C-alpha cells in the first residue's frame, strides 16, 4: 500500500513541482523504470476497463444471438456440392442470397433494409456463369462451376475450387458446425479484454523506448555544447 501511495505522490510532484526533477537525478535508474511501468500498468487497466464498459456487453449480446441468426440466414433448401473442383447445386440457377435478407435477419426488422445501390446480394451461385457476370449480379461474391470470386476493396479476387477438398454444404452441416463452435464463443470477450490490456501495455512500453532515445540525443547534444544538465 505504501508503494502505491509513493507512486501517486511522485506522480503529483512530476506534474506540479519542477524542482522535484533535481531529486529524481539522485534516485537509482530502477526507480524510474518501476514508476513508468506501474503507470503503464494502471493506464492499461483503465483503458481496458473503459473499452470493456462500452463494448463488451454489446459484443456478448451479438455472440449470444449469432448462431441462431446464421442458421436463419442460410437457405434451408440450398445444397452446394463441390467435387473434383467443380460446383453443383440442387436449386434453380442463378441462385442469389440477398444482402437485404441478411440485414433483416440481424436487425429483427421486417421492413426492407436499405442496401447500397450497386450491391444487392452477398452471394450468387451460377455454375454456368463466369467472372464476366460478376458486376451484372450486383453481388459481393460469385460461385461458378470452378471458381469463387469475391469483391475485396473494389477489386475482384478469384479462387479456383481445385484447391478445395470435396465437401457438401447444407443447413444440416451449418447447424452442426455452429453447435461445435458455440461453446467457444463465450471465450471471445475475455480473450479480447486480455488482448486489449496487453496491447495497451506494450504500446505504452514503446513510449518508454522513445523517451530513452530522446533523452540520449539531448544528453549527447549537451555534451557537444558543453552545457551542464
Backbone torsions as a table, in degrees:
resi	resn	phi	psi	omega
1	UNK	NA	-38.0	-179.5
2	UNK	-65.1	-33.3	179.5
3	UNK	-67.3	-39.3	177.8
4	UNK	-65.1	-41.7	178.4
5	UNK	-62.8	-41.1	178.4
6	UNK	-63.1	-40.6	179.4
7	UNK	-58.2	-49.0	-177.1
8	UNK	-68.9	-30.6	175.4
9	UNK	-66.7	-44.7	178.2
10	UNK	-64.3	-42.6	-179.1
11	UNK	-60.1	-43.1	179.9
12	UNK	-65.5	-40.7	-179.8
13	UNK	-67.2	-35.6	179.4
14	UNK	-66.2	-21.4	179.7
15	UNK	-93.6	-24.5	-170.5
16	UNK	-119.7	-14.4	-173.6
17	UNK	-129.7	96.3	176.9
18	UNK	-58.5	-30.7	-179.6
19	UNK	-65.2	-23.3	-177.6
20	UNK	-65.5	-25.2	-177.6
21	UNK	-65.8	-22.9	174.3
22	UNK	-68.9	-34.5	177.4
23	UNK	-70.2	-32.4	-179.8
24	UNK	-61.4	-33.9	-179.7
25	UNK	-60.8	-26.0	-178.5
26	UNK	-84.0	-14.7	-178.1
27	UNK	-83.5	151.8	177.2
28	UNK	-65.8	155.8	-178.9
29	UNK	-59.8	-33.1	-179.5
30	UNK	-60.4	-29.7	178.8
31	UNK	-61.8	-43.6	-179.4
32	UNK	-67.2	-40.6	179.0
33	UNK	-63.2	-43.4	178.2
34	UNK	-61.7	-42.1	179.7
35	UNK	-61.0	-49.4	-178.0
36	UNK	-62.6	-45.7	-175.4
37	UNK	-71.0	-31.5	174.4
38	UNK	-69.5	-37.1	175.6
39	UNK	-62.0	-46.0	178.7
40	UNK	-62.0	-38.0	179.5
41	UNK	-62.5	-46.6	178.2
42	UNK	-64.8	-39.2	178.4
43	UNK	-62.1	-43.0	-179.5
44	UNK	-65.5	-39.8	177.9
45	UNK	-64.1	-46.5	-179.7
46	UNK	-63.4	-46.1	179.4
47	UNK	-62.5	-40.9	178.5
48	UNK	-66.0	-40.2	179.5
49	UNK	-63.6	-42.5	179.5
50	UNK	-65.6	-45.5	178.3
51	UNK	-59.8	-45.1	-177.6
52	UNK	-64.4	-41.5	-177.9
53	UNK	-61.0	-40.3	-175.4
54	UNK	-89.8	-19.0	-171.6
55	UNK	-121.1	-34.3	-173.7
56	UNK	-64.2	-42.6	178.0
57	UNK	-57.9	-42.4	178.8
58	UNK	-66.0	-39.8	178.7
59	UNK	-63.1	-44.9	179.4
60	UNK	-62.3	-36.6	178.5
61	UNK	-65.3	-43.1	179.4
62	UNK	-63.8	-44.2	-178.4
63	UNK	-65.3	-32.4	-178.5
64	UNK	-69.9	-30.7	-178.0
65	UNK	-102.1	-8.9	-174.3
66	UNK	-58.5	-49.1	-179.0
67	UNK	-56.9	-43.9	179.6
68	UNK	-64.6	-36.5	179.5
69	UNK	-67.3	-41.8	180.0
70	UNK	-64.6	-40.6	176.9
71	UNK	-60.6	-38.7	-179.6
72	UNK	-70.0	-33.2	-176.7
73	UNK	-73.7	-41.2	-175.5
74	UNK	-70.4	125.2	-177.9
75	UNK	-61.9	130.1	-176.6
76	UNK	-65.5	-27.0	-176.5
77	UNK	-88.2	-10.4	-171.4
78	UNK	-84.8	126.3	173.7
79	UNK	-126.9	120.4	179.4
80	UNK	-111.5	125.8	179.8
81	UNK	-118.9	127.6	175.1
82	UNK	-116.0	116.9	-178.1
83	UNK	-138.8	130.5	-178.8
84	UNK	55.7	34.4	176.9
85	UNK	77.2	14.9	-179.9
86	UNK	-127.9	146.5	-175.9
87	UNK	-100.8	136.8	169.1
88	UNK	-134.1	152.9	178.6
89	UNK	-134.6	172.3	178.1
90	UNK	-109.1	13.9	-175.9
91	UNK	-119.1	163.4	177.1
92	UNK	-72.7	131.8	-177.0
93	UNK	-109.6	156.0	-2.8
94	UNK	-67.9	140.7	-177.8
95	UNK	-113.7	128.4	-174.7
96	UNK	-119.2	138.3	168.8
97	UNK	-103.1	109.9	-171.4
98	UNK	-72.4	137.5	175.1
99	UNK	-65.8	-32.8	179.7
100	UNK	-64.0	-40.2	179.0
101	UNK	-65.1	-36.9	179.5
102	UNK	-68.5	-42.6	179.1
103	UNK	-64.1	-36.6	177.2
104	UNK	-65.9	-40.3	-179.5
105	UNK	-63.8	-39.4	-176.9
106	UNK	-84.7	-16.4	179.7
107	UNK	-101.3	-7.5	-176.4
108	UNK	54.4	35.4	-178.1
109	UNK	-120.7	121.7	-177.6
110	UNK	-75.5	-17.2	179.0
111	UNK	-71.7	144.6	179.4
112	UNK	-58.3	132.3	179.1
113	UNK	-82.1	151.9	179.4
114	UNK	-81.2	122.6	-178.8
115	UNK	-118.5	158.2	177.0
116	UNK	-57.9	145.0	-175.7
117	UNK	-61.9	-34.3	-175.8
118	UNK	-92.1	-2.5	179.2
119	UNK	-126.0	118.5	179.7
120	UNK	-117.2	-24.4	-174.2
121	UNK	-129.4	150.4	174.8
122	UNK	-90.2	-28.4	178.1
123	UNK	-150.5	135.2	170.9
124	UNK	-123.0	133.0	177.7
125	UNK	-109.2	121.1	178.0
126	UNK	-146.3	93.9	-176.4
127	UNK	-71.2	-12.5	176.0
128	UNK	-100.9	-1.6	-178.3
129	UNK	-90.4	-174.5	179.8
130	UNK	-146.7	-179.9	-179.8
131	UNK	-61.2	-25.8	179.6
132	UNK	-62.9	-21.6	-178.7
133	UNK	-86.9	-4.8	-170.6
134	UNK	-55.8	-55.4	-175.2
135	UNK	-65.7	-34.2	-178.3
136	UNK	-68.2	-24.3	179.6
137	UNK	-85.2	-7.6	179.0
138	UNK	48.7	55.7	-173.6
139	UNK	-126.6	162.1	175.1
140	UNK	-84.4	-32.5	179.8
141	UNK	-142.9	151.1	-179.2
142	UNK	-133.4	123.9	177.4
143	UNK	-105.8	115.4	177.6
144	UNK	-106.5	-170.0	-177.4
145	UNK	-60.9	-37.8	-172.6
146	UNK	-125.4	-2.5	-175.2
147	UNK	-141.4	154.0	169.3
148	UNK	-117.7	119.0	-179.1
149	UNK	-111.1	135.3	-175.8
150	UNK	-131.3	136.0	175.2
151	UNK	-79.6	123.5	-178.7
152	UNK	-137.2	110.6	-178.8
153	UNK	53.9	48.9	178.6
154	UNK	64.0	16.2	174.5
155	UNK	-122.9	141.2	-179.2
156	UNK	-94.4	120.2	177.2
157	UNK	-107.4	131.5	-175.4
158	UNK	-115.9	132.9	-178.8
159	UNK	-121.2	121.9	178.8
160	UNK	-70.5	141.3	-178.2
161	UNK	-79.4	-7.6	179.2
162	UNK	-63.1	-21.6	-179.9
163	UNK	-87.4	-0.2	-178.1
164	UNK	-104.3	134.9	177.8
165	UNK	-70.2	155.6	-179.6
166	UNK	-60.3	131.7	175.1
167	UNK	-161.5	163.5	177.4
168	UNK	-125.2	130.7	179.0
169	UNK	-114.8	127.7	176.2
170	UNK	-145.4	-178.9	-176.6
171	UNK	-64.8	-32.1	178.4
172	UNK	-63.4	-42.0	178.2
173	UNK	-65.9	-42.6	179.4
174	UNK	-59.4	-45.3	179.4
175	UNK	-64.0	-38.2	179.9
176	UNK	-64.7	-44.1	179.3
177	UNK	-64.6	-43.0	-179.9
178	UNK	-63.7	-37.4	178.2
179	UNK	-62.5	-36.7	-178.9
180	UNK	-73.9	-36.8	-175.1
181	UNK	-90.9	-17.7	-177.1
182	UNK	-54.9	-44.1	179.8
183	UNK	-59.8	-25.6	-177.5
184	UNK	-83.6	-13.9	-178.7
185	UNK	-63.9	-27.7	-179.2
186	UNK	-68.6	-16.4	179.6
187	UNK	-87.2	-11.2	-174.3
188	UNK	-65.4	-46.2	-178.2
189	UNK	-62.5	-50.1	177.3
190	UNK	-60.5	-37.6	178.9
191	UNK	-65.5	-40.4	178.2
192	UNK	-64.3	-39.8	177.9
193	UNK	-61.3	-43.7	179.3
194	UNK	-63.5	-41.4	179.9
195	UNK	-64.2	-43.3	178.4
196	UNK	-61.2	-44.7	-179.4
197	UNK	-61.7	-49.3	-179.6
198	UNK	-66.2	-35.9	178.7
199	UNK	-63.6	-44.6	178.0
200	UNK	-65.1	-38.7	-179.4
201	UNK	-66.0	-42.1	-178.1
202	UNK	-72.4	-41.8	179.2
203	UNK	-67.1	-33.5	176.0
204	UNK	-67.1	-38.4	178.0
205	UNK	-63.1	-31.4	177.6
206	UNK	-63.4	-30.6	177.5
207	UNK	-64.9	-31.8	178.7
208	UNK	-66.3	-37.7	176.8
209	UNK	-63.8	-40.5	177.6
210	UNK	-62.1	-44.8	179.8
211	UNK	-63.6	-39.8	178.3
212	UNK	-62.8	-45.2	179.6
213	UNK	-62.1	-44.4	-178.9
214	UNK	-65.4	-41.1	-179.0
215	UNK	-66.6	-35.7	178.0
216	UNK	-66.7	-37.6	177.3
217	UNK	-64.4	-44.7	179.4
218	UNK	-62.0	-42.0	-179.6
219	UNK	-64.9	-40.0	179.1
220	UNK	-64.7	-44.3	178.5
221	UNK	-63.2	-38.8	179.1
222	UNK	-63.5	-39.0	178.8
223	UNK	-67.1	-42.4	-179.8
224	UNK	-62.0	-39.5	-178.0
225	UNK	-87.1	-1.0	-178.8
226	UNK	56.2	40.8	-179.2
227	UNK	-104.2	120.9	-177.3
228	UNK	-74.5	129.9	175.2
229	UNK	-96.8	NA	NA
